[in-house]
Amino acid sequence: MSKQEKKQAKSKPSTSAAFMKYMGMATQMAVTVGIGAFLGQKADIHYNNDRPLFTIMGAVIGITAILYLIVKDLIQPKS
């Protein structure tokens, strides 16, 4: 293996590292949206709402928060 081939092999991130990064993002997304929906549901129960307004608002806030975090993570300069 030449020096250039070794250098290229070192510069490529491993597939498992990239996979783990995106699995972490997916887990973070599921947890954030789930917590928002759960807290919204508890608020709906507390205020005796006929419609799940707080549940929807909690889920939307969770989705907005996770989209912000994902965009921030993707735009971040690589060091």
C-alpha positions as CSV (number, residue, x, y, z in Angstrom):
1,M,0.0,0.0,0.0
2,S,1.5,3.3,-1.0
3,K,1.6,6.4,1.2
4,Q,-1.1,8.1,-0.8
5,E,-3.5,5.1,-0.3
6,K,-2.8,5.1,3.4
7,K,-3.5,8.8,3.6
8,Q,-6.8,8.4,1.8
9,A,-7.8,5.6,4.1
10,K,-7.1,7.7,7.1
11,S,-9.0,10.7,5.8
12,K,-12.2,8.8,5.1
13,P,-14.5,8.5,8.2
14,S,-15.4,4.9,9.0
15,T,-18.9,3.8,8.0
16,S,-19.7,2.7,11.5
17,A,-18.8,6.1,12.9
18,A,-21.1,7.9,10.5
19,F,-23.8,5.3,11.1
20,M,-23.6,5.8,14.9
21,K,-23.7,9.6,14.4
22,Y,-27.0,9.4,12.5
23,M,-28.4,6.8,14.8
24,G,-27.7,9.2,17.7
25,M,-29.6,11.9,15.8
26,A,-32.5,9.6,15.2
27,T,-32.7,8.6,18.9
28,Q,-32.4,12.3,19.9
29,M,-35.3,13.1,17.6
30,A,-37.5,10.4,18.9
31,V,-36.9,11.3,22.5
32,T,-37.4,15.0,22.0
33,V,-40.6,14.7,20.1
34,G,-41.8,12.0,22.5
35,I,-41.2,14.2,25.5
36,G,-42.9,17.2,23.9
37,A,-46.0,15.1,23.1
38,F,-46.0,13.5,26.6
39,L,-45.8,16.9,28.3
40,G,-48.5,18.2,26.0
41,Q,-50.7,15.2,26.8
42,K,-50.3,15.8,30.5
43,A,-51.3,19.5,30.0
44,D,-54.4,18.4,28.0
45,I,-55.4,16.1,30.9
46,H,-54.7,18.8,33.5
47,Y,-56.8,21.4,31.7
48,N,-59.5,19.0,30.5
49,N,-59.2,19.9,26.8
50,D,-61.6,18.1,24.4
51,R,-59.0,18.4,21.6
52,P,-55.3,17.5,22.0
53,L,-54.1,21.0,21.5
54,F,-51.2,20.9,23.9
55,T,-50.2,17.5,22.7
56,I,-49.9,18.8,19.1
57,M,-48.1,21.9,20.3
58,G,-45.7,19.9,22.3
59,A,-44.9,17.6,19.3
60,V,-44.5,20.6,17.0
61,I,-42.2,22.4,19.5
62,G,-40.2,19.1,19.8
63,I,-39.9,18.8,16.0
64,T,-38.8,22.5,15.7
65,A,-36.2,22.0,18.4
66,I,-34.7,18.9,16.8
67,L,-34.7,20.4,13.3
68,Y,-32.7,23.3,14.8
69,L,-30.2,21.0,16.4
70,I,-29.8,18.9,13.3
71,V,-29.2,21.9,11.1
72,K,-26.8,23.3,13.6
73,D,-24.9,20.0,13.7
74,L,-24.8,19.7,9.9
75,I,-23.6,23.3,9.3
76,Q,-20.9,23.0,12.0
77,P,-17.5,23.2,10.4
78,K,-15.5,20.0,10.5
79,S,-12.3,20.2,12.5
